[in-house]
Amino acid sequence: MAITLPGDNEFETVPSLKNKALRINLNRNIYGTFAEIGAGQETVRHFFRAGGASGTIAKAMSAYDKDFSDAVYGVQDDGRYVTESRLRKMLRYETDLIEERISREKHPEKLFFTYANTVATIDFAKKFLGHGWVGIKFQVAPGEEYSEIILHVRFKERDARLQQITLGILGTNLIYGAFYKHDQPKKLLKYLYDHIDKDKIEIDLINFDGPRFKNVDNRLMSLQLLRNEMTEAVMFGPDGNNILAARILYKKNVLALRGSFRPVTKVNMDMYRTAKAMFIESGTVKEDRLETIFEITLSNLKASGEIDEEDFLHRAELLGSLGQTVMISNFKEYYRLVEFLNNYTKERIGLVMGVNNLVDVFDTQYYTHLSGGILEAFGKLFFKNLRVYLYPMQDPETGELITSDNLKVHPRMKELYKFFKYNGKVKDITDYDDSIGHIYSREVLRMIDEGEDGWREMLPEGIARLIDEQNLFGCNVTQDMDA
């Protein structure tokens, strides 16, 4: 049974850092280790200064020297130290050590924790602002399995000392949140920015695990990062776990397909299949160095008003079942997506678009906020090795097949469009399935909503079955699953 912790009203609505640390220190049962590498002992400093730390801090350490760090936590196979695997080693080692050295018989009510971070602050040349991994393993009931919160941060300040201060505040907020807000993970996430301006640090990944978070869906926590404007893009794999963009995109070729995927259709997968084949055949792309992303924008999730988390999870479930990596972003314009990808790779990038998407790219109204207008956007969009793979569309009124050769952009954009087309930036997809051009996600969704037949044949294999079995998108049809 969990020990009752002090009530939320003991301090002011937003407690000061001192009060947060003091509240932890004055709880006689909370006891743990601080292990901080790369930015000083900035978090534990708050607990030492608050007073009453002797009953809370088992040990505080900074294994700065790589050889000494390797002697304590083991050698990293890849030779890197600011990684998730390094953080997990630190958390595991220190937690095992405290369990080994502190007798449960003598201290039956103790709630053990380990807080750790491994970071790289801004470099001397100030070209790389720095990043880091931060985490905590903790108990809320004596002897229970440990729960865990792990997050990745990117520094935005251009001074190492200021970055250290910000990291210390974040760490204090995390420890406080773990013990006092673990039952409200969305609020815990929001409170990580207590006393921190969002332009100082970015949280671009967070994962909750363990008994206290068994009902937490980490994909929803990723979505919350976007909604709270803590980051601009999040990614998760087919297994539903959040993944760091830098880890899977670094030095990779990237093929991105934007859509609503509500639900994913045969057309979506045909776009993916054909564009991927052309991308690889371009001669500079190797399949084992290729990462494919299915991107949904935040504005798309808000298309029907406020974000429907259940609807979001339905889309994610279906894409995951097809083995796809999903990105949710706040990039309304394609050039911002390309800028984001260029942060992690200098290899060739491909964008898969339908005709309407490409027409919108050449619409000047989307670039009025830029001082250089559409030319500035295109300088970022078509920078270096970008290719657009255009999936054709049949005009519903005339029946004409629209490709890059006959699509109509604004008259003032014709010459600009021709420039990019004839310089090989736009490639027509030719090996497409012409029997499925009539399929649209919105029509499938309407048919599901109105109980019409025929929508199952419009979806990739296995997707209709999942929709039926899990009643996704409001589907309550109780028909033979083989229908």
TORVEX-724834 format. One record per residue (C-alpha): residue number from 1; x, y, z. Coordinates in nm, 4 decimals, decimal comma. Layout:
N
    k         u         v         w
  NUM         X         Y         Z
...
END
This chain:
483
    k         u         v         w
    1    0,0000    0,0000    0,0000
    2    0,1384    0,3369   -0,0972
    3    0,2477    0,5731    0,1759
    4    0,0332    0,8831    0,1940
    5    0,2338    1,1836    0,0785
    6    0,1593    1,5431    0,1834
    7   -0,1384    1,7090    0,0162
    8   -0,1093    1,9270   -0,2920
    9   -0,2216    2,2367   -0,1030
   10    0,0701    2,2364    0,1390
   11    0,2522    2,4964   -0,0733
   12    0,1483    2,7585   -0,3224
   13   -0,0096    2,6610   -0,6559
   14    0,3304    2,6735   -0,8286
   15    0,5798    2,5877   -0,5544
   16    0,9167    2,7552   -0,5599
   17    1,2165    2,5386   -0,6384
   18    1,3217    2,5596   -0,2756
   19    0,9812    2,4426   -0,1572
   20    0,9798    2,1572   -0,4068
   21    1,3198    2,0369   -0,2861
   22    1,2269    2,0930    0,0771
   23    0,9055    1,8958    0,0418
   24    1,1089    1,6009   -0,0851
   25    1,3721    1,6440    0,1877
   26    1,1165    1,6617    0,4703
   27    0,9569    1,3338    0,3707
   28    1,1520    1,0949    0,5932
   29    1,0930    0,7995    0,3592
   30    1,2214    0,9403    0,0268
   31    1,5863    0,8420   -0,0132
   32    1,8070    0,8203   -0,3183
   33    2,1066    0,8923   -0,5378
   34    2,1913    1,1777   -0,7750
   35    2,4256    1,0963   -1,0651
   36    2,4885    1,3907   -1,2984
   37    2,7367    1,3972   -1,5845
   38    2,8187    1,6821   -1,8231
   39    2,6688    1,9909   -1,6616
   40    2,7804    1,9904   -1,2998
   41    2,5694    1,8805   -1,0053
   42    2,3023    2,1359   -1,0747
   43    1,9982    1,9342   -0,9663
   44    2,1273    1,8031   -0,6370
   45    2,2423    2,1570   -0,5509
   46    1,8788    2,2603   -0,5034
   47    1,8267    1,9806   -0,2496
   48    2,1451    2,0586   -0,0580
   49    2,0496    2,4277   -0,0346
   50    1,6869    2,3678    0,0649
   51    1,7877    2,2115    0,3975
   52    1,7127    1,8765    0,5563
   53    1,8976    1,6911    0,2780
   54    2,0787    1,4441    0,5048
   55    1,7759    1,2169    0,5171
   56    1,7161    1,2311    0,1413
   57    2,0505    1,2215   -0,0379
   58    2,2257    0,8873   -0,0191
   59    2,4972    0,9935   -0,2622
   60    2,5708    1,2624   -0,5186
   61    2,8293    1,1995   -0,7870
   62    2,9630    1,3224   -1,1210
   63    3,1818    1,0726   -1,3040
   64    3,3153    1,3303   -1,5522
   65    3,6299    1,1474   -1,6601
   66    3,5434    0,8934   -1,9305
   67    3,7759    0,6254   -1,7934
   68    3,6323    0,6645   -1,4449
   69    3,2786    0,6672   -1,5852
   70    3,3520    0,3476   -1,7785
   71    3,4894    0,1885   -1,4620
   72    3,1636    0,2652   -1,2807
   73    2,8978    0,2125   -1,5456
   74    3,0737    0,0004   -1,8064
   75    3,2092    0,0735   -2,1542
   76    2,9669    0,1907   -2,4219
   77    2,9820   -0,0232   -2,7348
   78    2,9470    0,2819   -2,9580
   79    3,1850    0,4954   -2,7533
   80    2,9185    0,7611   -2,6943
   81    2,8220    0,8914   -2,3517
   82    2,5210    1,1163   -2,4062
   83    2,2795    0,8398   -2,5007
   84    1,9666    0,6760   -2,3676
   85    2,1522    0,3492   -2,3117
   86    2,4110    0,5321   -2,0972
   87    2,1383    0,6927   -1,8902
   88    1,9684    0,3566   -1,8371
   89    2,2976    0,2033   -1,7247
   90    2,3407    0,4840   -1,4730
   91    1,9881    0,4447   -1,3385
   92    2,0174    0,0663   -1,3156
   93    2,3606    0,0674   -1,1500
   94    2,2771    0,3284   -0,8868
   95    1,9405    0,1711   -0,8058
   96    2,0964   -0,1733   -0,7603
   97    2,3643   -0,0191   -0,5398
   98    2,1204    0,1493   -0,3044
   99    1,9161   -0,1707   -0,2767
  100    2,2351   -0,3611   -0,1958
  101    2,3654   -0,1179    0,0668
  102    2,0490   -0,0130    0,2478
  103    1,8767   -0,2876    0,4485
  104    1,5042   -0,3250    0,3874
  105    1,4721   -0,4876    0,7265
  106    1,6193   -0,1815    0,8952
  107    1,4322    0,0658    0,6703
  108    1,1026   -0,1032    0,5717
  109    0,9281    0,2230    0,4808
  110    1,1948    0,3729    0,2552
  111    1,1023    0,4877   -0,0954
  112    1,4181    0,4611   -0,3025
  113    1,4948    0,6661   -0,6129
  114    1,7787    0,7348   -0,8538
  115    1,7939    1,0570   -1,0520
  116    2,0463    1,0744   -1,3358
  117    2,1406    1,2861   -1,6326
  118    2,4074    1,2652   -1,9007
  119    2,4355    1,5794   -2,1126
  120    2,6562    1,7751   -2,3480
  121    2,6226    2,1516   -2,3113
  122    2,7061    2,4064   -2,5819
  123    3,0448    2,3522   -2,7490
  124    3,3264    2,6058   -2,7403
  125    3,2582    2,7229   -3,0975
  126    2,8885    2,7674   -3,0110
  127    2,7842    2,5754   -3,3227
  128    2,6242    2,2873   -3,1333
  129    2,3843    2,3981   -2,8604
  130    2,3884    2,0649   -2,6811
  131    2,1427    1,8015   -2,5660
  132    2,0994    1,5433   -2,2949
  133    1,9129    1,2529   -2,1383
  134    1,7428    1,2905   -1,8013
  135    1,5632    1,0255   -1,5982
  136    1,4403    0,8960   -1,2663
  137    1,3642    0,5507   -1,1269
  138    1,1486    0,5690   -0,8150
  139    0,9092    0,3964   -0,5795
  140    0,5882    0,5334   -0,4318
  141    0,5276    0,2270   -0,2108
  142    0,8028    0,0437   -0,0167
  143    0,9413   -0,2531   -0,2048
  144    0,7295   -0,2084   -0,5158
  145    0,8735   -0,2444   -0,8646
  146    1,0355    0,0777   -0,9794
  147    0,8553    0,3194   -1,2077
  148    1,0565    0,5231   -1,4533
  149    1,0448    0,8502   -1,6447
  150    1,3038    0,9138   -1,9144
  151    1,3208    1,2235   -2,1329
  152    1,5472    1,3830   -2,3917
  153    1,6183    1,7561   -2,3975
  154    1,7721    2,0008   -2,6422
  155    1,9284    2,3182   -2,5092
  156    1,8396    2,6496   -2,6721
  157    2,0413    2,8931   -2,4615
  158    2,3800    2,9988   -2,5932
  159    2,5675    2,9983   -2,2647
  160    2,6849    2,6836   -2,0835
  161    2,6256    2,8304   -1,7391
  162    2,2659    2,9182   -1,8219
  163    2,2115    2,5706   -1,9657
  164    2,3382    2,4197   -1,6415
  165    2,0976    2,6329   -1,4378
  166    1,8026    2,5349   -1,6588
  167    1,8933    2,1662   -1,6326
  168    1,9013    2,1905   -1,2537
  169    1,5524    2,3411   -1,2474
  170    1,4208    2,0750   -1,4849
  171    1,5698    1,7977   -1,2729
  172    1,4126    1,9353   -0,9566
  173    1,0747    1,9582   -1,1296
  174    1,1091    1,5986   -1,2511
  175    1,1880    1,4550   -0,9081
  176    0,9060    1,6521   -0,7479
  177    0,6643    1,5483   -1,0212
  178    0,7602    1,1811   -0,9941
  179    0,6627    1,1667   -0,6274
  180    0,3715    1,4092   -0,6172
  181    0,2194    1,4100   -0,9666
  182    0,2779    1,0536   -1,0888
  183   -0,0984    0,9898   -1,0844
  184   -0,1502    1,2866   -1,3230
  185    0,1118    1,2316   -1,5961
  186   -0,0267    1,5052   -1,8238
  187    0,0060    1,7598   -1,5442
  188    0,3450    1,6200   -1,4494
  189    0,4575    1,6859   -1,8048
  190    0,3317    2,0431   -1,7955
  191    0,4903    2,1120   -1,4572
  192    0,8359    2,0193   -1,5885
  193    0,8479    2,3767   -1,7195
  194    0,7758    2,5382   -1,3825
  195    1,0187    2,8334   -1,3534
  196    1,1541    2,7660   -1,7056
  197    1,0750    2,9620   -2,0222
  198    1,0024    2,7338   -2,3174
  199    1,2612    2,9151   -2,5292
  200    1,5344    2,7847   -2,2980
  201    1,4981    2,4107   -2,3412
  202    1,3048    2,1677   -2,5603
  203    1,1731    1,8291   -2,4483
  204    1,1373    1,6218   -2,7639
  205    1,0879    1,2768   -2,6123
  206    0,9439    1,1311   -2,2946
  207    0,8610    0,7746   -2,1938
  208    0,6806    0,6573   -1,8815
  209    0,7204    0,2983   -1,7628
  210    0,6542    0,0815   -1,4598
  211    0,3602    0,0029   -1,2265
  212    0,2634    0,3660   -1,1655
  213    0,2267    0,4231   -1,5405
  214    0,0771    0,0946   -1,6570
  215   -0,2237    0,2815   -1,7994
  216   -0,0180    0,5541   -1,9667
  217    0,0015    0,5481   -2,3471
  218    0,3342    0,7091   -2,4377
  219    0,1999    0,8121   -2,7780
  220   -0,0481    1,0376   -2,5976
  221    0,2384    1,1774   -2,3928
  222    0,4145    1,2607   -2,7199
  223    0,1012    1,4343   -2,8393
  224    0,0961    1,6283   -2,5130
  225    0,4497    1,7548   -2,5790
  226    0,3218    1,9091   -2,9018
  227    0,0052    2,0497   -2,7469
  228    0,2098    2,2122   -2,4709
  229    0,4480    2,3579   -2,7327
  230    0,7418    2,1798   -2,5721
  231    0,8590    2,0555   -2,9116
  232    0,7572    2,0718   -3,2778
  233    0,7731    1,7064   -3,3774
  234    0,7543    1,3676   -3,2084
  235    0,7970    1,0175   -3,3441
  236    0,6987    0,6688   -3,2367
  237    0,7593    0,3278   -3,3793
  238    0,5261    0,0421   -3,4780
  239    0,5382   -0,0826   -3,1176
  240    0,3921    0,2470   -2,9919
  241    0,7065    0,3524   -2,8036
  242    0,8342    0,7048   -2,8500
  243    1,1638    0,7275   -3,0357
  244    1,4183    1,0048   -3,0751
  245    1,4267    1,1533   -3,4242
  246    1,8040    1,1937   -3,4136
  247    1,8516    0,8243   -3,3400
  248    1,6657    0,6906   -3,6429
  249    1,7290    0,9748   -3,8907
  250    2,1003    1,0357   -3,8350
  251    2,2830    1,0094   -4,1700
  252    1,9847    0,8299   -4,3252
  253    1,7950    0,8825   -4,6469
  254    1,4418    0,9828   -4,5509
  255    1,1165    0,9336   -4,7407
  256    0,8191    1,1180   -4,5879
  257    0,4506    1,0775   -4,6692
  258    0,2076    1,3318   -4,5224
  259   -0,1602    1,2553   -4,4821
  260   -0,4587    1,2228   -4,2515
  261   -0,4531    0,8401   -4,2589
  262   -0,8057    0,8462   -4,1195
  263   -0,7959    0,5608   -4,1974
  264   -0,4913    0,4544   -4,3989
  265   -0,6063    0,3378   -4,7434
  266   -0,4788    0,1349   -5,0364
  267   -0,3891    0,4628   -5,2086
  268   -0,1661    0,5668   -4,9166
  269    0,0193    0,2367   -4,9273
  270    0,0465    0,2473   -5,3068
  271    0,2027    0,5943   -5,2789
  272    0,4468    0,4552   -5,0251
  273    0,5307    0,1451   -5,2323
  274    0,5852    0,3204   -5,5643
  275    0,7734    0,6211   -5,4271
  276    1,0021    0,3991   -5,2203
  277    1,0914    0,1931   -5,5278
  278    1,1703    0,5089   -5,7297
  279    1,3675    0,6572   -5,4411
  280    1,5893    0,3506   -5,4175
  281    1,6272    0,3304   -5,7958
  282    1,7562    0,6906   -5,8036
  283    2,1023    0,5441   -5,7486
  284    2,2077    0,7266   -5,4324
  285    1,9732    0,5555   -5,1868
  286    2,0359    0,2194   -5,0196
  287    1,7409    0,0394   -4,8662
  288    1,9311   -0,0442   -4,5475
  289    1,9997    0,3284   -4,4989
  290    1,6430    0,4387   -4,5686
  291    1,3900    0,5552   -4,3094
  292    1,0270    0,6016   -4,4104
  293    0,7982    0,8309   -4,2123
  294    0,4213    0,8648   -4,2192
  295    0,3588    1,2209   -4,0998
  296    0,0388    1,3656   -3,9525
  297    0,0318    1,7371   -3,8755
  298   -0,1166    1,8778   -3,5585
  299   -0,3477    2,0952   -3,7703
  300   -0,4758    1,7784   -3,9375
  301   -0,5538    1,6266   -3,5988
  302   -0,7476    1,9461   -3,5186
  303   -0,9354    1,9464   -3,8493
  304   -1,2659    1,8632   -3,6821
  305   -1,2147    2,0961   -3,3853
  306   -1,0259    1,9959   -3,0723
  307   -0,7871    1,7018   -3,0886
  308   -0,9677    1,3710   -3,0362
  309   -0,7119    1,1530   -2,8589
  310   -0,9054    0,8354   -2,9301
  311   -0,9178    0,9189   -3,3011
  312   -0,5443    0,9905   -3,2945
  313   -0,4734    0,6512   -3,1374
  314   -0,6902    0,4784   -3,3976
  315   -0,4762    0,6211   -3,6768
  316   -0,1573    0,5322   -3,4902
  317   -0,2744    0,1743   -3,4261
  318   -0,3449    0,1123   -3,7934
  319   -0,0159    0,2589   -3,9166
  320    0,1709    0,0651   -3,6485
  321    0,0042   -0,2584   -3,7602
  322    0,1546   -0,1947   -4,1050
  323    0,5004   -0,1590   -3,9506
  324    0,5269    0,2161   -4,0101
  325    0,7088    0,4851   -3,8132
  326    0,4773    0,7783   -3,7373
  327    0,5635    1,1455   -3,6929
  328    0,3249    1,4015   -3,5465
  329    0,4434    1,7524   -3,6226
  330    0,3525    2,1169   -3,5981
  331    0,4816    2,1797   -3,9515
  332    0,2002    2,3221   -4,1599
  333    0,4353    2,3961   -4,4498
  334    0,6499    2,1334   -4,6177
  335    0,9644    2,3483   -4,6018
  336    0,9526    2,3311   -4,2220
  337    0,9395    1,9523   -4,2366
  338    1,2440    1,9500   -4,4648
  339    1,4284    2,1903   -4,2328
  340    1,3603    1,9538   -3,9439
  341    1,4873    1,6509   -4,1346
  342    1,7991    1,8402   -4,2462
  343    1,8908    1,8839   -3,8793
  344    1,9665    1,5129   -3,8621
  345    2,0768    1,4083   -4,2092
  346    2,2508    1,5520   -4,5122
  347    2,1538    1,2554   -4,7282
  348    1,8805    1,2661   -4,9939
  349    1,5264    1,3379   -4,8752
  350    1,2119    1,2419   -5,0625
  351    0,8587    1,3763   -5,0179
  352    0,5603    1,1787   -5,1477
  353    0,2725    1,4061   -5,2516
  354   -0,0607    1,3952   -5,4212
  355   -0,1458    1,6520   -5,6887
  356   -0,3424    1,8759   -5,4512
  357   -0,0522    1,8855   -5,2064
  358    0,1915    2,0009   -5,4732
  359   -0,0491    2,2695   -5,5956
  360   -0,0697    2,3995   -5,2369
  361    0,3106    2,4103   -5,2148
  362    0,3049    2,6690   -5,4958
  363    0,0358    2,8814   -5,3291
  364    0,1879    3,2091   -5,2067
  365   -0,0680    3,2572   -4,9267
  366    0,1169    2,9991   -4,7146
  367    0,4354    3,2082   -4,7066
  368    0,3165    3,5616   -4,6251
  369    0,4778    3,5342   -4,2793
  370    0,8235    3,4964   -4,4360
  371    1,0176    3,8112   -4,5237
  372    1,1383    3,6419   -4,8410
  373    0,7973    3,4949   -4,9208
  374    0,7741    3,1851   -5,1380
  375    1,1323    3,2211   -5,2623
  376    1,2643    3,1943   -4,9079
  377    1,0472    2,8880   -4,8464
  378    1,1611    2,7221   -5,1673
  379    1,5241    2,7905   -5,0849
  380    1,4701    2,5777   -4,7738
  381    1,2385    2,3237   -4,9340
  382    1,4446    2,2362   -5,2411
  383    1,7806    2,2770   -5,0711
  384    2,0356    2,0165   -5,1815
  385    1,9067    1,6633   -5,2402
  386    1,5281    1,6901   -5,2103
  387    1,3001    1,5081   -5,4540
  388    0,9204    1,5250   -5,4744
  389    0,7484    1,2065   -5,5920
  390    0,4108    1,3001   -5,7379
  391    0,1236    1,0521   -5,7296
  392   -0,1218    1,1198   -6,0158
  393   -0,4883    1,2044   -5,9679
  394   -0,7881    1,1553   -6,1922
  395   -0,9951    1,4694   -6,2317
  396   -1,3402    1,3722   -6,0945
  397   -1,5172    1,6003   -6,3434
  398   -1,3293    1,5435   -6,6690
  399   -1,1711    1,2060   -6,5996
  400   -0,8354    1,3463   -6,7120
  401   -0,5253    1,2062   -6,5423
  402   -0,3365    1,4911   -6,3759
  403    0,0420    1,4610   -6,3542
  404    0,3308    1,7056   -6,3231
  405    0,2926    1,7829   -6,6929
  406   -0,0618    1,9225   -6,6807
  407   -0,1301    2,0252   -6,3213
  408   -0,2291    2,3891   -6,2850
  409   -0,0542    2,6218   -6,0440
  410   -0,1231    2,9944   -6,0039
  411   -0,0272    3,1814   -6,3267
  412    0,2379    3,3814   -6,1415
  413    0,3991    3,0552   -6,0254
  414    0,4151    2,8815   -6,3633
  415    0,7736    2,9714   -6,4453
  416    0,8922    2,8906   -6,0940
  417    0,7173    2,5549   -6,1126
  418    0,8753    2,4815   -6,4513
  419    1,2180    2,5639   -6,3110
  420    1,1921    2,3009   -6,0375
  421    1,0195    2,0437   -6,2570
  422    1,2717    2,0577   -6,5388
  423    1,5604    2,0517   -6,2961
  424    1,4475    1,7088   -6,1780
  425    1,3058    1,8124   -5,8422
  426    0,9595    1,6714   -5,9230
  427    0,9276    1,3090   -6,0365
  428    0,6034    1,1512   -6,1583
  429    0,5106    0,8153   -6,0096
  430    0,4288    0,5899   -6,3053
  431    0,4019    0,2382   -6,1633
  432    0,0818    0,3135   -5,9726
  433   -0,2355    0,1077   -5,9341
  434   -0,4895    0,2816   -6,1594
  435   -0,7773    0,0757   -6,0164
  436   -0,7753    0,2536   -5,6784
  437   -0,7664    0,6215   -5,7778
  438   -1,1244    0,6679   -5,6587
  439   -1,0386    0,5889   -5,2942
  440   -1,0289    0,8740   -5,0424
  441   -0,9973    0,8475   -4,6639
  442   -1,2854    1,0872   -4,6054
  443   -1,5152    0,8710   -4,8203
  444   -1,4128    0,5559   -4,6329
  445   -1,4825    0,7330   -4,3050
  446   -1,8255    0,8460   -4,4280
  447   -1,9146    0,4920   -4,5318
  448   -1,8090    0,3578   -4,1920
  449   -2,0097    0,6275   -4,0160
  450   -2,3223    0,5616   -4,2211
  451   -2,2934    0,1842   -4,2109
  452   -2,2461    0,1392   -4,5857
  453   -2,0798   -0,1669   -4,7355
  454   -1,7782   -0,1607   -4,9632
  455   -1,5284    0,0333   -4,7528
  456   -1,3316   -0,2754   -4,6456
  457   -1,2120   -0,3344   -5,0000
  458   -1,0600    0,0153   -5,0024
  459   -0,8144   -0,0597   -4,7217
  460   -0,4834   -0,2505   -4,7035
  461   -0,4939   -0,6128   -4,5970
  462   -0,5717   -0,6562   -4,2276
  463   -0,6813   -0,2957   -4,1664
  464   -1,0555   -0,3577   -4,2035
  465   -1,0276   -0,6491   -3,9609
  466   -0,8622   -0,4267   -3,6997
  467   -1,1281   -0,1584   -3,7455
  468   -1,4013   -0,4181   -3,6963
  469   -1,2399   -0,5962   -3,4027
  470   -1,1523   -0,2801   -3,2116
  471   -1,4534   -0,0706   -3,3164
  472   -1,2237    0,2006   -3,4500
  473   -1,3619    0,5272   -3,5900
  474   -1,7017    0,4473   -3,4402
  475   -1,7379    0,1244   -3,6374
  476   -1,9896   -0,1011   -3,4602
  477   -2,0560   -0,3403   -3,7431
  478   -2,0969   -0,6991   -3,6180
  479   -2,0433   -0,8833   -3,9401
  480   -1,8376   -1,1859   -4,0318
  481   -1,4747   -1,0745   -4,0093
  482   -1,4109   -1,2277   -4,3502
  483   -1,6778   -1,0154   -4,5155
END
